Amino acid sequence: MGCVSAVPPPRNDADAPDAPQAPDARGGRRTVAVALLFGALGASVVLLASGRVWARGTAAVGGGSLPLTADGRAVTGLPAALAIVGLAALVAVFAVRGRSRLLVSGLLALSGLGAALAAVLAADDRRALDERAARTTADTAAHVAALTHTAWPYVTAAGGVLILLAGLLALRFGGGWPAMGGRYERDGSPRPRKAAAVNPDRPEDLWKALDRGEDPTR
């Protein structure tokens, strides 16, 4: 008579082709990291580039000329304002779920798109320098001469595009991202923990169940 072992044979997962597959958590973490990088970097670029000189020119004063400059916030404050909105939306994406997350992700994408468009449309603007020339010369009809523009408006637009990409990633993959305090239900109570399966033929499982305060006979 052969020996009969109480220990169950090792399970071969290859024999169960219909077993449910675990979600790709690594891919989810990757998209979260990329979206955070794009959003934070894009907002930083917009805020930094908006403070740089976008336009240069001269104003005629007496018999000479006075050099004038205008930074991005003097030309248009919209990109910097939308970058701050984008940062707030980037944080809020992880604080909400469901349809609210979809709406916040859309706000994130729109803030990046708006910042990029505002920067490009203001890249050749001369109104800020004309106003500065009028104040400097005390002549309301004064206009800036030798007007030149820098590349900073386009750098600002590139930052806006990064924010836009972060928003598009959130719209596409945000449904599977974790939320702040995700292990708690909406009422603040912790989610019930599922009891581990106990094999009655394995004494070590019985002892572990008793240590956890569970009834292994159920």
PyMOL CGO cylinders between C-alpha atoms (Angstrom):
from pymol import cmd
from pymol.cgo import CYLINDER

trace = [
    CYLINDER, 0.00, 0.00, 0.00, 1.49, 3.31, -1.04, 0.3, 1, 1, 1, 1, 1, 1,
    CYLINDER, 1.49, 3.31, -1.04, 1.87, 6.34, 1.21, 0.3, 1, 1, 1, 1, 1, 1,
    CYLINDER, 1.87, 6.34, 1.21, -0.76, 9.04, 0.96, 0.3, 1, 1, 1, 1, 1, 1,
    CYLINDER, -0.76, 9.04, 0.96, 0.45, 12.58, 1.69, 0.3, 1, 1, 1, 1, 1, 1,
    CYLINDER, 0.45, 12.58, 1.69, -1.84, 15.19, 3.28, 0.3, 1, 1, 1, 1, 1, 1,
    CYLINDER, -1.84, 15.19, 3.28, 0.11, 17.95, 1.59, 0.3, 1, 1, 1, 1, 1, 1,
    CYLINDER, 0.11, 17.95, 1.59, -1.60, 19.03, -1.65, 0.3, 1, 1, 1, 1, 1, 1,
    CYLINDER, -1.60, 19.03, -1.65, 0.50, 18.87, -4.80, 0.3, 1, 1, 1, 1, 1, 1,
    CYLINDER, 0.50, 18.87, -4.80, 2.01, 22.17, -5.99, 0.3, 1, 1, 1, 1, 1, 1,
    CYLINDER, 2.01, 22.17, -5.99, -0.27, 24.14, -8.24, 0.3, 1, 1, 1, 1, 1, 1,
    CYLINDER, -0.27, 24.14, -8.24, 0.87, 24.74, -11.77, 0.3, 1, 1, 1, 1, 1, 1,
    CYLINDER, 0.87, 24.74, -11.77, -0.53, 28.04, -13.05, 0.3, 1, 1, 1, 1, 1, 1,
    CYLINDER, -0.53, 28.04, -13.05, 0.24, 26.97, -16.58, 0.3, 1, 1, 1, 1, 1, 1,
    CYLINDER, 0.24, 26.97, -16.58, -2.51, 24.35, -16.29, 0.3, 1, 1, 1, 1, 1, 1,
    CYLINDER, -2.51, 24.35, -16.29, -5.14, 27.05, -15.70, 0.3, 1, 1, 1, 1, 1, 1,
    CYLINDER, -5.14, 27.05, -15.70, -5.30, 29.09, -18.90, 0.3, 1, 1, 1, 1, 1, 1,
    CYLINDER, -5.30, 29.09, -18.90, -8.62, 30.60, -17.88, 0.3, 1, 1, 1, 1, 1, 1,
    CYLINDER, -8.62, 30.60, -17.88, -7.29, 32.12, -14.63, 0.3, 1, 1, 1, 1, 1, 1,
    CYLINDER, -7.29, 32.12, -14.63, -7.84, 35.89, -14.46, 0.3, 1, 1, 1, 1, 1, 1,
    CYLINDER, -7.84, 35.89, -14.46, -4.77, 37.97, -15.20, 0.3, 1, 1, 1, 1, 1, 1,
    CYLINDER, -4.77, 37.97, -15.20, -3.58, 40.65, -12.76, 0.3, 1, 1, 1, 1, 1, 1,
    CYLINDER, -3.58, 40.65, -12.76, -3.70, 44.25, -14.05, 0.3, 1, 1, 1, 1, 1, 1,
    CYLINDER, -3.70, 44.25, -14.05, -0.50, 45.78, -15.30, 0.3, 1, 1, 1, 1, 1, 1,
    CYLINDER, -0.50, 45.78, -15.30, 0.33, 47.77, -12.19, 0.3, 1, 1, 1, 1, 1, 1,
    CYLINDER, 0.33, 47.77, -12.19, 3.76, 48.61, -13.54, 0.3, 1, 1, 1, 1, 1, 1,
    CYLINDER, 3.76, 48.61, -13.54, 2.28, 50.27, -16.62, 0.3, 1, 1, 1, 1, 1, 1,
    CYLINDER, 2.28, 50.27, -16.62, -0.10, 52.25, -14.42, 0.3, 1, 1, 1, 1, 1, 1,
    CYLINDER, -0.10, 52.25, -14.42, 2.74, 53.52, -12.26, 0.3, 1, 1, 1, 1, 1, 1,
    CYLINDER, 2.74, 53.52, -12.26, 4.66, 54.45, -15.38, 0.3, 1, 1, 1, 1, 1, 1,
    CYLINDER, 4.66, 54.45, -15.38, 1.87, 56.61, -16.78, 0.3, 1, 1, 1, 1, 1, 1,
    CYLINDER, 1.87, 56.61, -16.78, 1.40, 58.28, -13.40, 0.3, 1, 1, 1, 1, 1, 1,
    CYLINDER, 1.40, 58.28, -13.40, 5.10, 59.13, -13.24, 0.3, 1, 1, 1, 1, 1, 1,
    CYLINDER, 5.10, 59.13, -13.24, 5.16, 60.45, -16.81, 0.3, 1, 1, 1, 1, 1, 1,
    CYLINDER, 5.16, 60.45, -16.81, 2.06, 62.60, -16.25, 0.3, 1, 1, 1, 1, 1, 1,
    CYLINDER, 2.06, 62.60, -16.25, 3.47, 64.04, -13.03, 0.3, 1, 1, 1, 1, 1, 1,
    CYLINDER, 3.47, 64.04, -13.03, 6.79, 64.77, -14.74, 0.3, 1, 1, 1, 1, 1, 1,
    CYLINDER, 6.79, 64.77, -14.74, 5.16, 66.44, -17.75, 0.3, 1, 1, 1, 1, 1, 1,
    CYLINDER, 5.16, 66.44, -17.75, 2.76, 68.48, -15.63, 0.3, 1, 1, 1, 1, 1, 1,
    CYLINDER, 2.76, 68.48, -15.63, 5.28, 69.70, -13.07, 0.3, 1, 1, 1, 1, 1, 1,
    CYLINDER, 5.28, 69.70, -13.07, 8.01, 70.35, -15.65, 0.3, 1, 1, 1, 1, 1, 1,
    CYLINDER, 8.01, 70.35, -15.65, 5.62, 72.11, -18.01, 0.3, 1, 1, 1, 1, 1, 1,
    CYLINDER, 5.62, 72.11, -18.01, 4.26, 74.42, -15.32, 0.3, 1, 1, 1, 1, 1, 1,
    CYLINDER, 4.26, 74.42, -15.32, 7.80, 75.24, -14.15, 0.3, 1, 1, 1, 1, 1, 1,
    CYLINDER, 7.80, 75.24, -14.15, 8.88, 76.05, -17.71, 0.3, 1, 1, 1, 1, 1, 1,
    CYLINDER, 8.88, 76.05, -17.71, 5.86, 78.31, -18.28, 0.3, 1, 1, 1, 1, 1, 1,
    CYLINDER, 5.86, 78.31, -18.28, 6.38, 80.20, -15.02, 0.3, 1, 1, 1, 1, 1, 1,
    CYLINDER, 6.38, 80.20, -15.02, 10.11, 80.60, -15.64, 0.3, 1, 1, 1, 1, 1, 1,
    CYLINDER, 10.11, 80.60, -15.64, 9.87, 81.59, -19.30, 0.3, 1, 1, 1, 1, 1, 1,
    CYLINDER, 9.87, 81.59, -19.30, 7.05, 84.05, -18.62, 0.3, 1, 1, 1, 1, 1, 1,
    CYLINDER, 7.05, 84.05, -18.62, 9.42, 86.06, -16.46, 0.3, 1, 1, 1, 1, 1, 1,
    CYLINDER, 9.42, 86.06, -16.46, 12.03, 86.38, -19.18, 0.3, 1, 1, 1, 1, 1, 1,
    CYLINDER, 12.03, 86.38, -19.18, 12.36, 89.16, -21.77, 0.3, 1, 1, 1, 1, 1, 1,
    CYLINDER, 12.36, 89.16, -21.77, 10.03, 88.57, -24.70, 0.3, 1, 1, 1, 1, 1, 1,
    CYLINDER, 10.03, 88.57, -24.70, 10.53, 91.85, -26.61, 0.3, 1, 1, 1, 1, 1, 1,
    CYLINDER, 10.53, 91.85, -26.61, 13.14, 94.59, -26.94, 0.3, 1, 1, 1, 1, 1, 1,
    CYLINDER, 13.14, 94.59, -26.94, 13.00, 98.00, -28.55, 0.3, 1, 1, 1, 1, 1, 1,
    CYLINDER, 13.00, 98.00, -28.55, 13.95, 101.66, -28.21, 0.3, 1, 1, 1, 1, 1, 1,
    CYLINDER, 13.95, 101.66, -28.21, 12.02, 104.84, -27.49, 0.3, 1, 1, 1, 1, 1, 1,
    CYLINDER, 12.02, 104.84, -27.49, 13.06, 108.23, -28.82, 0.3, 1, 1, 1, 1, 1, 1,
    CYLINDER, 13.06, 108.23, -28.82, 13.87, 110.60, -25.94, 0.3, 1, 1, 1, 1, 1, 1,
    CYLINDER, 13.87, 110.60, -25.94, 15.19, 114.06, -26.77, 0.3, 1, 1, 1, 1, 1, 1,
    CYLINDER, 15.19, 114.06, -26.77, 17.97, 113.64, -29.25, 0.3, 1, 1, 1, 1, 1, 1,
    CYLINDER, 17.97, 113.64, -29.25, 18.67, 110.01, -28.39, 0.3, 1, 1, 1, 1, 1, 1,
    CYLINDER, 18.67, 110.01, -28.39, 16.99, 106.70, -27.77, 0.3, 1, 1, 1, 1, 1, 1,
    CYLINDER, 16.99, 106.70, -27.77, 16.19, 104.72, -24.64, 0.3, 1, 1, 1, 1, 1, 1,
    CYLINDER, 16.19, 104.72, -24.64, 16.32, 100.89, -24.71, 0.3, 1, 1, 1, 1, 1, 1,
    CYLINDER, 16.32, 100.89, -24.71, 13.15, 99.21, -23.47, 0.3, 1, 1, 1, 1, 1, 1,
    CYLINDER, 13.15, 99.21, -23.47, 12.30, 95.61, -22.66, 0.3, 1, 1, 1, 1, 1, 1,
    CYLINDER, 12.30, 95.61, -22.66, 9.10, 93.72, -21.80, 0.3, 1, 1, 1, 1, 1, 1,
    CYLINDER, 9.10, 93.72, -21.80, 8.92, 90.36, -20.10, 0.3, 1, 1, 1, 1, 1, 1,
    CYLINDER, 8.92, 90.36, -20.10, 6.27, 87.76, -20.78, 0.3, 1, 1, 1, 1, 1, 1,
    CYLINDER, 6.27, 87.76, -20.78, 4.01, 88.77, -17.90, 0.3, 1, 1, 1, 1, 1, 1,
    CYLINDER, 4.01, 88.77, -17.90, 3.96, 92.34, -19.16, 0.3, 1, 1, 1, 1, 1, 1,
    CYLINDER, 3.96, 92.34, -19.16, 2.97, 91.09, -22.61, 0.3, 1, 1, 1, 1, 1, 1,
    CYLINDER, 2.97, 91.09, -22.61, 0.35, 88.61, -21.38, 0.3, 1, 1, 1, 1, 1, 1,
    CYLINDER, 0.35, 88.61, -21.38, -0.24, 87.16, -17.93, 0.3, 1, 1, 1, 1, 1, 1,
    CYLINDER, -0.24, 87.16, -17.93, -2.43, 84.34, -19.25, 0.3, 1, 1, 1, 1, 1, 1,
    CYLINDER, -2.43, 84.34, -19.25, 0.20, 81.58, -19.62, 0.3, 1, 1, 1, 1, 1, 1,
    CYLINDER, 0.20, 81.58, -19.62, 1.48, 82.00, -16.05, 0.3, 1, 1, 1, 1, 1, 1,
    CYLINDER, 1.48, 82.00, -16.05, -2.07, 82.04, -14.66, 0.3, 1, 1, 1, 1, 1, 1,
    CYLINDER, -2.07, 82.04, -14.66, -3.01, 78.91, -16.60, 0.3, 1, 1, 1, 1, 1, 1,
    CYLINDER, -3.01, 78.91, -16.60, 0.18, 77.17, -15.44, 0.3, 1, 1, 1, 1, 1, 1,
    CYLINDER, 0.18, 77.17, -15.44, -0.89, 77.69, -11.83, 0.3, 1, 1, 1, 1, 1, 1,
    CYLINDER, -0.89, 77.69, -11.83, -4.34, 76.32, -12.70, 0.3, 1, 1, 1, 1, 1, 1,
    CYLINDER, -4.34, 76.32, -12.70, -2.64, 73.33, -14.30, 0.3, 1, 1, 1, 1, 1, 1,
    CYLINDER, -2.64, 73.33, -14.30, -0.57, 72.64, -11.19, 0.3, 1, 1, 1, 1, 1, 1,
    CYLINDER, -0.57, 72.64, -11.19, -3.68, 72.72, -9.03, 0.3, 1, 1, 1, 1, 1, 1,
    CYLINDER, -3.68, 72.72, -9.03, -5.49, 70.39, -11.44, 0.3, 1, 1, 1, 1, 1, 1,
    CYLINDER, -5.49, 70.39, -11.44, -2.51, 68.01, -11.49, 0.3, 1, 1, 1, 1, 1, 1,
    CYLINDER, -2.51, 68.01, -11.49, -2.74, 67.61, -7.71, 0.3, 1, 1, 1, 1, 1, 1,
    CYLINDER, -2.74, 67.61, -7.71, -6.54, 67.39, -7.77, 0.3, 1, 1, 1, 1, 1, 1,
    CYLINDER, -6.54, 67.39, -7.77, -6.43, 64.50, -10.25, 0.3, 1, 1, 1, 1, 1, 1,
    CYLINDER, -6.43, 64.50, -10.25, -5.24, 62.23, -7.43, 0.3, 1, 1, 1, 1, 1, 1,
    CYLINDER, -5.24, 62.23, -7.43, -7.75, 63.57, -4.90, 0.3, 1, 1, 1, 1, 1, 1,
    CYLINDER, -7.75, 63.57, -4.90, -10.90, 62.69, -6.85, 0.3, 1, 1, 1, 1, 1, 1,
    CYLINDER, -10.90, 62.69, -6.85, -12.32, 59.67, -8.62, 0.3, 1, 1, 1, 1, 1, 1,
    CYLINDER, -12.32, 59.67, -8.62, -14.76, 58.74, -11.35, 0.3, 1, 1, 1, 1, 1, 1,
    CYLINDER, -14.76, 58.74, -11.35, -16.38, 61.52, -13.34, 0.3, 1, 1, 1, 1, 1, 1,
    CYLINDER, -16.38, 61.52, -13.34, -14.75, 64.19, -11.18, 0.3, 1, 1, 1, 1, 1, 1,
    CYLINDER, -14.75, 64.19, -11.18, -11.33, 62.89, -12.17, 0.3, 1, 1, 1, 1, 1, 1,
    CYLINDER, -11.33, 62.89, -12.17, -12.35, 63.05, -15.81, 0.3, 1, 1, 1, 1, 1, 1,
    CYLINDER, -12.35, 63.05, -15.81, -13.41, 66.69, -15.44, 0.3, 1, 1, 1, 1, 1, 1,
    CYLINDER, -13.41, 66.69, -15.44, -10.23, 67.66, -13.60, 0.3, 1, 1, 1, 1, 1, 1,
    CYLINDER, -10.23, 67.66, -13.60, -8.13, 65.89, -16.24, 0.3, 1, 1, 1, 1, 1, 1,
    CYLINDER, -8.13, 65.89, -16.24, -9.92, 67.89, -18.92, 0.3, 1, 1, 1, 1, 1, 1,
    CYLINDER, -9.92, 67.89, -18.92, -9.19, 71.10, -17.01, 0.3, 1, 1, 1, 1, 1, 1,
    CYLINDER, -9.19, 71.10, -17.01, -5.52, 70.11, -16.85, 0.3, 1, 1, 1, 1, 1, 1,
    CYLINDER, -5.52, 70.11, -16.85, -5.39, 69.55, -20.61, 0.3, 1, 1, 1, 1, 1, 1,
    CYLINDER, -5.39, 69.55, -20.61, -7.25, 72.78, -21.39, 0.3, 1, 1, 1, 1, 1, 1,
    CYLINDER, -7.25, 72.78, -21.39, -4.96, 74.83, -19.14, 0.3, 1, 1, 1, 1, 1, 1,
    CYLINDER, -4.96, 74.83, -19.14, -1.92, 73.53, -21.03, 0.3, 1, 1, 1, 1, 1, 1,
    CYLINDER, -1.92, 73.53, -21.03, -3.56, 74.17, -24.40, 0.3, 1, 1, 1, 1, 1, 1,
    CYLINDER, -3.56, 74.17, -24.40, -4.56, 77.69, -23.36, 0.3, 1, 1, 1, 1, 1, 1,
    CYLINDER, -4.56, 77.69, -23.36, -1.09, 78.53, -22.07, 0.3, 1, 1, 1, 1, 1, 1,
    CYLINDER, -1.09, 78.53, -22.07, 0.54, 77.35, -25.30, 0.3, 1, 1, 1, 1, 1, 1,
    CYLINDER, 0.54, 77.35, -25.30, -1.87, 79.24, -27.56, 0.3, 1, 1, 1, 1, 1, 1,
    CYLINDER, -1.87, 79.24, -27.56, -1.65, 82.43, -25.50, 0.3, 1, 1, 1, 1, 1, 1,
    CYLINDER, -1.65, 82.43, -25.50, 2.16, 82.37, -25.69, 0.3, 1, 1, 1, 1, 1, 1,
    CYLINDER, 2.16, 82.37, -25.69, 2.24, 81.80, -29.45, 0.3, 1, 1, 1, 1, 1, 1,
    CYLINDER, 2.24, 81.80, -29.45, -0.36, 84.49, -30.17, 0.3, 1, 1, 1, 1, 1, 1,
    CYLINDER, -0.36, 84.49, -30.17, 1.57, 87.02, -28.08, 0.3, 1, 1, 1, 1, 1, 1,
    CYLINDER, 1.57, 87.02, -28.08, 4.99, 86.13, -29.51, 0.3, 1, 1, 1, 1, 1, 1,
    CYLINDER, 4.99, 86.13, -29.51, 5.03, 89.15, -31.88, 0.3, 1, 1, 1, 1, 1, 1,
    CYLINDER, 5.03, 89.15, -31.88, 3.00, 91.51, -29.71, 0.3, 1, 1, 1, 1, 1, 1,
    CYLINDER, 3.00, 91.51, -29.71, 4.26, 95.13, -29.51, 0.3, 1, 1, 1, 1, 1, 1,
    CYLINDER, 4.26, 95.13, -29.51, 1.54, 96.68, -27.37, 0.3, 1, 1, 1, 1, 1, 1,
    CYLINDER, 1.54, 96.68, -27.37, 3.44, 96.23, -24.08, 0.3, 1, 1, 1, 1, 1, 1,
    CYLINDER, 3.44, 96.23, -24.08, 6.51, 98.06, -25.41, 0.3, 1, 1, 1, 1, 1, 1,
    CYLINDER, 6.51, 98.06, -25.41, 4.39, 100.80, -26.98, 0.3, 1, 1, 1, 1, 1, 1,
    CYLINDER, 4.39, 100.80, -26.98, 2.73, 101.41, -23.63, 0.3, 1, 1, 1, 1, 1, 1,
    CYLINDER, 2.73, 101.41, -23.63, 6.11, 101.49, -21.93, 0.3, 1, 1, 1, 1, 1, 1,
    CYLINDER, 6.11, 101.49, -21.93, 7.42, 103.93, -24.55, 0.3, 1, 1, 1, 1, 1, 1,
    CYLINDER, 7.42, 103.93, -24.55, 4.40, 106.20, -23.97, 0.3, 1, 1, 1, 1, 1, 1,
    CYLINDER, 4.40, 106.20, -23.97, 5.00, 106.21, -20.22, 0.3, 1, 1, 1, 1, 1, 1,
    CYLINDER, 5.00, 106.21, -20.22, 8.73, 106.78, -20.58, 0.3, 1, 1, 1, 1, 1, 1,
    CYLINDER, 8.73, 106.78, -20.58, 8.46, 109.67, -23.02, 0.3, 1, 1, 1, 1, 1, 1,
    CYLINDER, 8.46, 109.67, -23.02, 5.20, 111.08, -21.55, 0.3, 1, 1, 1, 1, 1, 1,
    CYLINDER, 5.20, 111.08, -21.55, 3.88, 111.03, -25.12, 0.3, 1, 1, 1, 1, 1, 1,
    CYLINDER, 3.88, 111.03, -25.12, 0.72, 109.00, -25.63, 0.3, 1, 1, 1, 1, 1, 1,
    CYLINDER, 0.72, 109.00, -25.63, 1.45, 108.81, -29.36, 0.3, 1, 1, 1, 1, 1, 1,
    CYLINDER, 1.45, 108.81, -29.36, 4.95, 107.38, -28.90, 0.3, 1, 1, 1, 1, 1, 1,
    CYLINDER, 4.95, 107.38, -28.90, 5.79, 104.01, -30.43, 0.3, 1, 1, 1, 1, 1, 1,
    CYLINDER, 5.79, 104.01, -30.43, 8.69, 101.70, -29.87, 0.3, 1, 1, 1, 1, 1, 1,
    CYLINDER, 8.69, 101.70, -29.87, 11.33, 101.49, -32.61, 0.3, 1, 1, 1, 1, 1, 1,
    CYLINDER, 11.33, 101.49, -32.61, 13.77, 98.72, -33.56, 0.3, 1, 1, 1, 1, 1, 1,
    CYLINDER, 13.77, 98.72, -33.56, 11.41, 96.12, -32.16, 0.3, 1, 1, 1, 1, 1, 1,
    CYLINDER, 11.41, 96.12, -32.16, 12.80, 92.58, -31.78, 0.3, 1, 1, 1, 1, 1, 1,
    CYLINDER, 12.80, 92.58, -31.78, 11.39, 89.46, -30.16, 0.3, 1, 1, 1, 1, 1, 1,
    CYLINDER, 11.39, 89.46, -30.16, 13.12, 86.62, -28.32, 0.3, 1, 1, 1, 1, 1, 1,
    CYLINDER, 13.12, 86.62, -28.32, 12.47, 82.86, -28.32, 0.3, 1, 1, 1, 1, 1, 1,
    CYLINDER, 12.47, 82.86, -28.32, 11.02, 82.83, -24.80, 0.3, 1, 1, 1, 1, 1, 1,
    CYLINDER, 11.02, 82.83, -24.80, 7.38, 82.91, -25.97, 0.3, 1, 1, 1, 1, 1, 1,
    CYLINDER, 7.38, 82.91, -25.97, 7.96, 79.65, -27.80, 0.3, 1, 1, 1, 1, 1, 1,
    CYLINDER, 7.96, 79.65, -27.80, 9.68, 78.14, -24.78, 0.3, 1, 1, 1, 1, 1, 1,
    CYLINDER, 9.68, 78.14, -24.78, 6.58, 79.11, -22.81, 0.3, 1, 1, 1, 1, 1, 1,
    CYLINDER, 6.58, 79.11, -22.81, 4.42, 77.43, -25.44, 0.3, 1, 1, 1, 1, 1, 1,
    CYLINDER, 4.42, 77.43, -25.44, 6.52, 74.26, -25.14, 0.3, 1, 1, 1, 1, 1, 1,
    CYLINDER, 6.52, 74.26, -25.14, 5.83, 74.22, -21.41, 0.3, 1, 1, 1, 1, 1, 1,
    CYLINDER, 5.83, 74.22, -21.41, 2.13, 74.55, -22.14, 0.3, 1, 1, 1, 1, 1, 1,
    CYLINDER, 2.13, 74.55, -22.14, 2.34, 71.56, -24.47, 0.3, 1, 1, 1, 1, 1, 1,
    CYLINDER, 2.34, 71.56, -24.47, 3.85, 69.48, -21.66, 0.3, 1, 1, 1, 1, 1, 1,
    CYLINDER, 3.85, 69.48, -21.66, 0.92, 70.39, -19.43, 0.3, 1, 1, 1, 1, 1, 1,
    CYLINDER, 0.92, 70.39, -19.43, -1.43, 69.45, -22.26, 0.3, 1, 1, 1, 1, 1, 1,
    CYLINDER, -1.43, 69.45, -22.26, 0.25, 66.04, -22.59, 0.3, 1, 1, 1, 1, 1, 1,
    CYLINDER, 0.25, 66.04, -22.59, -0.11, 65.47, -18.85, 0.3, 1, 1, 1, 1, 1, 1,
    CYLINDER, -0.11, 65.47, -18.85, -3.82, 66.19, -19.16, 0.3, 1, 1, 1, 1, 1, 1,
    CYLINDER, -3.82, 66.19, -19.16, -4.21, 63.84, -22.12, 0.3, 1, 1, 1, 1, 1, 1,
    CYLINDER, -4.21, 63.84, -22.12, -2.47, 61.06, -20.19, 0.3, 1, 1, 1, 1, 1, 1,
    CYLINDER, -2.47, 61.06, -20.19, -4.82, 61.65, -17.28, 0.3, 1, 1, 1, 1, 1, 1,
    CYLINDER, -4.82, 61.65, -17.28, -7.82, 61.50, -19.61, 0.3, 1, 1, 1, 1, 1, 1,
    CYLINDER, -7.82, 61.50, -19.61, -6.62, 58.27, -21.18, 0.3, 1, 1, 1, 1, 1, 1,
    CYLINDER, -6.62, 58.27, -21.18, -5.21, 56.35, -18.19, 0.3, 1, 1, 1, 1, 1, 1,
    CYLINDER, -5.21, 56.35, -18.19, -6.44, 58.26, -15.14, 0.3, 1, 1, 1, 1, 1, 1,
    CYLINDER, -6.44, 58.26, -15.14, -9.30, 55.86, -14.48, 0.3, 1, 1, 1, 1, 1, 1,
    CYLINDER, -9.30, 55.86, -14.48, -6.82, 53.25, -13.25, 0.3, 1, 1, 1, 1, 1, 1,
    CYLINDER, -6.82, 53.25, -13.25, -4.63, 55.57, -11.21, 0.3, 1, 1, 1, 1, 1, 1,
    CYLINDER, -4.63, 55.57, -11.21, -4.69, 55.43, -7.39, 0.3, 1, 1, 1, 1, 1, 1,
    CYLINDER, -4.69, 55.43, -7.39, -6.38, 58.13, -5.36, 0.3, 1, 1, 1, 1, 1, 1,
    CYLINDER, -6.38, 58.13, -5.36, -5.33, 59.78, -2.13, 0.3, 1, 1, 1, 1, 1, 1,
    CYLINDER, -5.33, 59.78, -2.13, -6.52, 57.66, 0.77, 0.3, 1, 1, 1, 1, 1, 1,
    CYLINDER, -6.52, 57.66, 0.77, -7.59, 54.95, -1.65, 0.3, 1, 1, 1, 1, 1, 1,
    CYLINDER, -7.59, 54.95, -1.65, -7.63, 52.24, 1.02, 0.3, 1, 1, 1, 1, 1, 1,
    CYLINDER, -7.63, 52.24, 1.02, -10.55, 53.91, 2.79, 0.3, 1, 1, 1, 1, 1, 1,
    CYLINDER, -10.55, 53.91, 2.79, -14.16, 54.08, 1.75, 0.3, 1, 1, 1, 1, 1, 1,
    CYLINDER, -14.16, 54.08, 1.75, -15.96, 57.38, 1.30, 0.3, 1, 1, 1, 1, 1, 1,
    CYLINDER, -15.96, 57.38, 1.30, -17.24, 57.30, 4.89, 0.3, 1, 1, 1, 1, 1, 1,
    CYLINDER, -17.24, 57.30, 4.89, -13.68, 57.16, 6.19, 0.3, 1, 1, 1, 1, 1, 1,
    CYLINDER, -13.68, 57.16, 6.19, -13.84, 53.57, 7.51, 0.3, 1, 1, 1, 1, 1, 1,
    CYLINDER, -13.84, 53.57, 7.51, -11.17, 51.10, 6.40, 0.3, 1, 1, 1, 1, 1, 1,
    CYLINDER, -11.17, 51.10, 6.40, -12.17, 48.52, 3.88, 0.3, 1, 1, 1, 1, 1, 1,
    CYLINDER, -12.17, 48.52, 3.88, -12.77, 45.05, 5.38, 0.3, 1, 1, 1, 1, 1, 1,
    CYLINDER, -12.77, 45.05, 5.38, -9.86, 42.69, 4.87, 0.3, 1, 1, 1, 1, 1, 1,
    CYLINDER, -9.86, 42.69, 4.87, -10.66, 39.37, 3.23, 0.3, 1, 1, 1, 1, 1, 1,
    CYLINDER, -10.66, 39.37, 3.23, -9.73, 36.40, 5.39, 0.3, 1, 1, 1, 1, 1, 1,
    CYLINDER, -9.73, 36.40, 5.39, -6.93, 34.26, 4.01, 0.3, 1, 1, 1, 1, 1, 1,
    CYLINDER, -6.93, 34.26, 4.01, -7.90, 30.82, 2.77, 0.3, 1, 1, 1, 1, 1, 1,
    CYLINDER, -7.90, 30.82, 2.77, -7.14, 28.03, 5.25, 0.3, 1, 1, 1, 1, 1, 1,
    CYLINDER, -7.14, 28.03, 5.25, -6.20, 24.55, 4.10, 0.3, 1, 1, 1, 1, 1, 1,
    CYLINDER, -6.20, 24.55, 4.10, -7.39, 22.12, 6.84, 0.3, 1, 1, 1, 1, 1, 1,
    CYLINDER, -7.39, 22.12, 6.84, -4.79, 19.58, 5.72, 0.3, 1, 1, 1, 1, 1, 1,
    CYLINDER, -4.79, 19.58, 5.72, -1.92, 21.93, 6.53, 0.3, 1, 1, 1, 1, 1, 1,
    CYLINDER, -1.92, 21.93, 6.53, -1.29, 22.38, 10.27, 0.3, 1, 1, 1, 1, 1, 1,
    CYLINDER, -1.29, 22.38, 10.27, 0.70, 25.58, 9.72, 0.3, 1, 1, 1, 1, 1, 1,
    CYLINDER, 0.70, 25.58, 9.72, -2.37, 27.21, 8.12, 0.3, 1, 1, 1, 1, 1, 1,
    CYLINDER, -2.37, 27.21, 8.12, -4.49, 26.22, 11.10, 0.3, 1, 1, 1, 1, 1, 1,
    CYLINDER, -4.49, 26.22, 11.10, -2.02, 27.77, 13.54, 0.3, 1, 1, 1, 1, 1, 1,
    CYLINDER, -2.02, 27.77, 13.54, -1.80, 30.99, 11.49, 0.3, 1, 1, 1, 1, 1, 1,
    CYLINDER, -1.80, 30.99, 11.49, -5.58, 31.27, 11.45, 0.3, 1, 1, 1, 1, 1, 1,
    CYLINDER, -5.58, 31.27, 11.45, -5.72, 30.82, 15.22, 0.3, 1, 1, 1, 1, 1, 1,
    CYLINDER, -5.72, 30.82, 15.22, -3.02, 33.49, 15.64, 0.3, 1, 1, 1, 1, 1, 1,
    CYLINDER, -3.02, 33.49, 15.64, -5.14, 35.90, 13.59, 0.3, 1, 1, 1, 1, 1, 1,
    CYLINDER, -5.14, 35.90, 13.59, -8.15, 35.20, 15.82, 0.3, 1, 1, 1, 1, 1, 1,
    CYLINDER, -8.15, 35.20, 15.82, -10.04, 33.38, 13.08, 0.3, 1, 1, 1, 1, 1, 1,
    CYLINDER, -10.04, 33.38, 13.08, -12.02, 30.15, 13.34, 0.3, 1, 1, 1, 1, 1, 1,
    CYLINDER, -12.02, 30.15, 13.34, -10.28, 27.68, 10.99, 0.3, 1, 1, 1, 1, 1, 1,
    CYLINDER, -10.28, 27.68, 10.99, -13.21, 25.26, 11.12, 0.3, 1, 1, 1, 1, 1, 1,
    CYLINDER, -13.21, 25.26, 11.12, -15.54, 27.62, 9.18, 0.3, 1, 1, 1, 1, 1, 1,
]
cmd.load_cgo(trace, "trace")
